[in-house]
Amino acid sequence: MPIIQVKLTKGRSVEQKQRFAQAVTRAAAEHLGVREEWVSLIFDEYERDNWATGGTLHSIKFEPGHGKQGAGESAQ
């Protein structure tokens, strides 16, 4: 039974996470040769103040909305 842990900053909608869960579940079942019912996903969501990349907190490094669908490309 695959358990897939997904770590991301807070801010994705339930609909986005649902679509992601469906796509990952299908891919895992296909590539690992298991039934979709056996695949579990766990979302660990973090505030941007609790995540840093390259020594800079994401709350400082990225503008609000960065990484969300429709967000600008400037900070990528």
N, CA, C and O of each residue as an XYZ file, in Angstrom:
304
protein
N       0.841     -1.178      0.000
C       0.000      0.000      0.000
C       0.884      1.237      0.000
O       1.480      1.553      1.029
N       0.989      1.949     -1.121
C       1.800      3.168     -1.180
C       1.185      4.295     -0.350
O      -0.021      4.537     -0.395
N       2.034      4.964      0.396
C       1.640      6.172      1.121
C       2.523      7.288      0.585
O       3.746      7.230      0.713
N       1.915      8.297     -0.010
C       2.646      9.383     -0.652
C       2.439     10.638      0.169
O       1.309     11.080      0.379
N       3.542     11.209      0.632
C       3.485     12.418      1.448
C       3.831     13.621      0.571
O       4.858     13.635     -0.107
N       2.958     14.627      0.596
C       3.123     15.824     -0.211
C       3.305     17.003      0.728
O       2.426     17.284      1.543
N       4.429     17.695      0.626
C       4.698     18.869      1.454
C       4.593     20.103      0.567
O       5.200     20.174     -0.501
N       3.807     21.077      1.033
C       3.632     22.292      0.254
C       3.226     23.430      1.177
O       2.764     23.217      2.299
N       3.411     24.640      0.673
C       2.967     25.786      1.450
C       1.447     25.877      1.374
O       0.834     25.433      0.403
N       0.855     26.454      2.404
C      -0.595     26.606      2.446
C      -1.063     27.524      1.329
O      -0.318     28.381      0.853
N      -2.307     27.330      0.920
C      -2.889     28.251     -0.046
C      -3.570     27.586     -1.214
O      -4.268     28.259     -1.974
N      -3.394     26.272     -1.391
C      -4.087     25.609     -2.503
C      -5.528     25.350     -2.100
O      -5.820     25.116     -0.928
N      -6.415     25.393     -3.062
C      -7.832     25.143     -2.790
C      -8.075     23.639     -2.642
O      -7.249     22.818     -3.041
N      -9.207     23.307     -2.070
C      -9.607     21.904     -1.952
C      -9.706     21.286     -3.348
O      -9.310     20.138     -3.550
N     -10.228     22.041     -4.298
C     -10.370     21.533     -5.665
C      -9.005     21.220     -6.280
O      -8.851     20.197     -6.947
N      -8.014     22.086     -6.064
C      -6.673     21.838     -6.596
C      -6.077     20.583     -5.977
O      -5.504     19.751     -6.681
N      -6.211     20.446     -4.668
C      -5.656     19.264     -4.002
C      -6.397     18.000     -4.430
O      -5.779     16.943     -4.560
N      -7.703     18.087     -4.649
C      -8.465     16.927     -5.107
C      -8.001     16.481     -6.488
O      -7.798     15.289     -6.716
N      -7.829     17.433     -7.417
C      -7.348     17.084     -8.764
C      -5.950     16.475     -8.698
O      -5.655     15.503     -9.392
N      -5.096     17.053     -7.860
C      -3.740     16.532     -7.701
C      -3.784     15.110     -7.143
O      -3.084     14.225     -7.637
N      -4.603     14.891     -6.119
C      -4.715     13.563     -5.507
C      -5.188     12.527     -6.526
O      -4.682     11.405     -6.553
N      -6.150     12.897     -7.358
C      -6.639     11.970     -8.382
C      -5.544     11.625     -9.385
O      -5.363     10.459     -9.737
N      -4.819     12.635     -9.843
C      -3.769     12.403    -10.847
C      -2.628     11.553    -10.276
O      -2.150     10.630    -10.936
N      -2.198     11.863     -9.062
C      -1.100     11.111     -8.449
C      -1.539      9.685     -8.141
O      -0.766      8.744     -8.322
N      -2.763      9.522     -7.681
C      -3.278      8.186     -7.383
C      -3.306      7.328     -8.634
O      -2.881      6.173     -8.605
N      -3.806      7.884     -9.738
C      -3.834      7.129    -11.000
C      -2.428      6.740    -11.436
O      -2.185      5.597    -11.826
N      -1.505      7.693    -11.370
C      -0.131      7.417    -11.801
C       0.543      6.377    -10.907
O       1.224      5.478    -11.400
N       0.354      6.501     -9.601
C       0.968      5.544     -8.679
C       0.413      4.145     -8.916
O       1.171      3.176     -8.960
N      -0.888      4.033     -9.066
C      -1.496      2.719     -9.300
C      -0.970      2.098    -10.588
O      -0.651      0.909    -10.624
N      -0.883      2.888    -11.624
C      -0.403      2.381    -12.916
C       1.054      1.943    -12.846
O       1.395      0.841    -13.277
N       1.907      2.795    -12.308
C       3.347      2.532    -12.339
C       3.816      1.561    -11.254
O       4.855      0.919    -11.404
N       3.061      1.451    -10.173
C       3.443      0.543     -9.096
C       2.677     -0.775     -9.135
O       2.964     -1.693     -8.366
N       1.703     -0.862    -10.035
C       0.953     -2.100    -10.189
C       0.060     -2.421     -8.998
O      -0.047     -3.576     -8.585
N      -0.580     -1.390     -8.447
C      -1.495     -1.589     -7.322
C      -2.863     -1.008     -7.669
O      -3.009     -0.283     -8.652
N      -3.844     -1.328     -6.866
C      -5.182     -0.763     -7.063
C      -5.224      0.659     -6.528
O      -4.560      0.977     -5.542
N      -5.999      1.511     -7.175
C      -6.119      2.907     -6.735
C      -6.591      2.997     -5.283
O      -6.195      3.911     -4.560
N      -7.424      2.065     -4.858
C      -7.942      2.070     -3.493
C      -6.841      1.884     -2.455
O      -7.042      2.190     -1.279
N      -5.700      1.395     -2.867
C      -4.590      1.132     -1.949
C      -3.657      2.329     -1.805
O      -2.794      2.330     -0.927
N      -3.809      3.331     -2.637
C      -2.905      4.489     -2.640
C      -3.431      5.555     -1.676
O      -4.590      5.963     -1.758
N      -2.561      5.999     -0.762
C      -2.913      7.072      0.175
C      -2.013      8.270     -0.063
O      -0.819      8.119     -0.318
N      -2.595      9.469      0.023
C      -1.830     10.707     -0.033
C      -2.034     11.456      1.267
O      -3.142     11.498      1.804
N      -0.961     12.046      1.773
C      -1.024     12.883      2.963
C      -0.469     14.248      2.583
O       0.663     14.353      2.110
N      -1.261     15.286      2.787
C      -0.817     16.646      2.515
C      -0.329     17.270      3.822
O      -1.084     17.367      4.789
N       0.917     17.687      3.844
C       1.470     18.464      4.951
C       1.606     19.891      4.451
O       2.399     20.162      3.549
N       0.835     20.808      5.032
C       0.844     22.190      4.588
C       1.546     23.068      5.616
O       1.336     22.926      6.821
N       2.374     23.970      5.125
C       3.185     24.820      5.980
C       2.939     26.292      5.661
O       2.731     26.668      4.507
N       2.969     27.106      6.697
C       2.948     28.553      6.493
C       4.275     28.961      5.851
O       5.299     28.313      6.067
N       4.252     30.020      5.073
C       5.473     30.478      4.400
C       6.540     30.940      5.387
O       7.722     30.977      5.043
N       6.140     31.293      6.610
C       7.113     31.663      7.648
C       7.868     30.449      8.176
O       8.882     30.601      8.856
N       7.387     29.248      7.871
C       7.992     28.014      8.376
C       8.698     27.216      7.293
O       8.929     26.018      7.461
N       9.048     27.867      6.175
C       9.698     27.170      5.062
C      10.704     28.133      4.447
O      10.361     29.266      4.108
N      11.937     27.683      4.307
C      12.979     28.520      3.706
C      13.661     27.748      2.586
O      13.795     26.526      2.656
N      14.083     28.450      1.575
C      14.870     27.891      0.483
C      16.050     28.821      0.248
O      15.882     30.036      0.143
N      17.233     28.251      0.166
C      18.417     29.080     -0.064
C      18.686     30.047      1.075
O      19.299     31.094      0.867
N      18.233     29.708      2.282
C      18.485     30.545      3.439
C      17.515     31.702      3.637
O      17.707     32.523      4.533
N      16.467     31.775      2.806
C      15.496     32.859      2.920
C      14.100     32.286      3.112
O      13.677     31.396      2.374
N      13.388     32.806      4.113
C      12.018     32.366      4.338
C      11.165     32.651      3.106
O      11.338     33.672      2.440
N      10.254     31.748      2.816
C       9.369     31.942      1.663
C       8.478     33.165      1.824
O       8.087     33.781      0.833
N       8.153     33.523      3.066
C       7.335     34.714      3.280
C       8.070     35.982      2.851
O       7.439     36.994      2.544
N       9.390     35.929      2.829
C      10.203     37.062      2.381
C      10.538     36.908      0.900
O      10.486     37.874      0.139
N      10.878     35.699      0.503
C      11.368     35.430     -0.850
C      10.285     35.567     -1.930
O      10.562     36.054     -3.027
N       9.068     35.144     -1.626
C       8.006     35.120     -2.634
C       6.863     36.042     -2.238
O       6.519     36.152     -1.061
N       6.287     36.696     -3.217
C       5.155     37.581     -2.965
C       3.913     36.744     -2.656
O       3.874     35.558     -2.986
N       2.902     37.342     -2.029
C       1.660     36.611     -1.757
C       1.078     36.059     -3.056
O       1.078     36.736     -4.084
N       0.591     34.843     -2.999
C      -0.015     34.222     -4.173
C       0.955     33.446     -5.033
O       0.530     32.744     -5.951
N       2.260     33.549     -4.762
C       3.238     32.822     -5.571
C       2.960     31.332     -5.497
O       2.747     30.787     -4.415
N       2.963     30.678     -6.640
C       2.740     29.244     -6.694
C       1.291     28.852     -6.885
O       0.997     27.681     -7.126
N       0.383     29.802     -6.783
C      -1.031     29.502     -6.994
C      -1.357     29.657     -8.468
O      -0.699     30.411     -9.185
N      -2.361     28.949     -8.907
C      -2.795     29.045    -10.299
C      -3.155     30.487    -10.620
O      -3.926     31.111     -9.892
N      -2.610     31.016    -11.692
C      -2.903     32.379    -12.104
C      -1.967     33.403    -11.511
O      -2.065     34.587    -11.836
N      -1.039     32.969    -10.625
C      -0.105     33.909    -10.021
C       0.934     34.339    -11.049
O       1.194     33.631    -12.021
N       1.509     35.484    -10.824
C       2.523     36.015    -11.748
C       3.778     35.178    -11.757
O       4.005     34.377    -10.851
N       4.594     35.359    -12.772
C       5.809     34.594    -12.971
C       7.044     35.293    -12.395
O       8.146     34.754    -12.492
N       6.887     36.463    -11.805
C       8.037     37.290    -11.465
C       8.988     36.678    -10.456
O      10.191     36.920    -10.550
N       8.515     35.899     -9.498
C       9.382     35.391     -8.447
C       9.869     33.979     -8.710
O      10.514     33.389     -7.843
N       9.588     33.422     -9.861
C      10.002     32.047    -10.115
C      11.401     31.941    -10.585
O      11.885     30.838    -10.839
